[in-house]
Amino acid sequence: MDPLLLRLTAVLVLLLVVAVLGRWWQQRVTSLAPVPVAVGPRVAADHLHAVGLDLTGARAGALLLGAPTCSPCGQVEQVLRTLAHERDDFRWVYADAADHLGIADDHAVRRVPTLFVLAPGGRILARTSGVPRADELRRVLDGEEQPV
Amino acid sequence: MSEVAEHVERLEQPAGPVRDGRGALVIDVRGPRFGAAITTVVLAAALVAQGPVGLGLVLWQWFAFAVASVAGLAHSPYGRLFRAVKRWRRLGPPPATEPEGPPRFAQTCGLVVTTLALLLFALGAPVAGWFAVGAVLVLSVLLATTGLCVGCELYLVGQRLRARRGAA
């Protein structure tokens, strides 16, 4: 085989493989993952207090960990604003992950944005790293995607 | 072009750099992906051609990374091209903006690895040099096709490490 043709084929295969693997990984990371009830992790009350999220009287809430230089964080905030506009009983806060390293450590937060969807007591209903779709979040909040 | 259209055009194409509330430079989120797509084409062509043509393409890419790292993304050849394409295709205002810091750091990472590749070529280790070029190509494809910017992620990890060190 002509070396030029061989290199062309190798480069095209490389591009294809990286693009497919990248898409797969992105979908895996950004999908909203319901958290099993049996596992029952919760964001500690002192952490909620530190970020200023008061869930008293709320049906659900969300904690978004981000960074000032994180570009998708703004998109997640927009989704959360939409949901808060639709539902009076939904509250959310944004917190800089660098200012709340305790939460990041306790919940193994490696990337920003990381979003925790919370029940009133602070139990984590779902989490995602990336920009969730509003309808996915609605399903979790409506209990349609109840944790296993 | 009508007066109204010209006014809209001016609003969509700010003359100077745009800054956010904290004074940090912000850029159109589409810019880095556009640049990554061109980088992908340039480096893929370099890997296929190799020889003097391939080396020339790697040198060009090194120059593009260097300008973006030193002067900012808005001044890089691909940043200028993106603005020209925006005007030509009337792509309109950015759907969102992002701080320039992380993508600029990613360009610096690209500069470091392409410098390494050029050093390897100069030292007579072309195979290792092309592997280094291949690594930059992989990261460019990831950014162009999925929006995943590995350099930007590293920048954010670095910020958190700095915060952790500051808190200790």
Boltz contact constraints between the chains, C-beta under 6 A:
constraints:
  - contact:
      token1: [A, 7]
      token2: [B, 48]
      max_distance: 6.0
  - contact:
      token1: [A, 8]
      token2: [B, 48]
      max_distance: 6.0
  - contact:
      token1: [A, 11]
      token2: [B, 44]
      max_distance: 6.0
  - contact:
      token1: [A, 11]
      token2: [B, 47]
      max_distance: 6.0
  - contact:
      token1: [A, 11]
      token2: [B, 48]
      max_distance: 6.0
  - contact:
      token1: [A, 15]
      token2: [B, 141]
      max_distance: 6.0
  - contact:
      token1: [A, 18]
      token2: [B, 138]
      max_distance: 6.0
  - contact:
      token1: [A, 18]
      token2: [B, 141]
      max_distance: 6.0
  - contact:
      token1: [A, 19]
      token2: [B, 141]
      max_distance: 6.0
  - contact:
      token1: [A, 19]
      token2: [B, 145]
      max_distance: 6.0
  - contact:
      token1: [A, 22]
      token2: [B, 142]
      max_distance: 6.0
  - contact:
      token1: [A, 22]
      token2: [B, 145]
      max_distance: 6.0
  - contact:
      token1: [A, 22]
      token2: [B, 146]
      max_distance: 6.0
  - contact:
      token1: [A, 23]
      token2: [B, 146]
      max_distance: 6.0
  - contact:
      token1: [A, 26]
      token2: [B, 146]
      max_distance: 6.0
  - contact:
      token1: [A, 67]
      token2: [B, 156]
      max_distance: 6.0
  - contact:
      token1: [A, 69]
      token2: [B, 99]
      max_distance: 6.0
  - contact:
      token1: [A, 69]
      token2: [B, 101]
      max_distance: 6.0
  - contact:
      token1: [A, 69]
      token2: [B, 102]
      max_distance: 6.0
  - contact:
      token1: [A, 71]
      token2: [B, 29]
      max_distance: 6.0
  - contact:
      token1: [A, 71]
      token2: [B, 98]
      max_distance: 6.0
  - contact:
      token1: [A, 98]
      token2: [B, 159]
      max_distance: 6.0
  - contact:
      token1: [A, 98]
      token2: [B, 160]
      max_distance: 6.0
  - contact:
      token1: [A, 98]
      token2: [B, 163]
      max_distance: 6.0
  - contact:
      token1: [A, 101]
      token2: [B, 164]
      max_distance: 6.0
  - contact:
      token1: [A, 112]
      token2: [B, 156]
      max_distance: 6.0
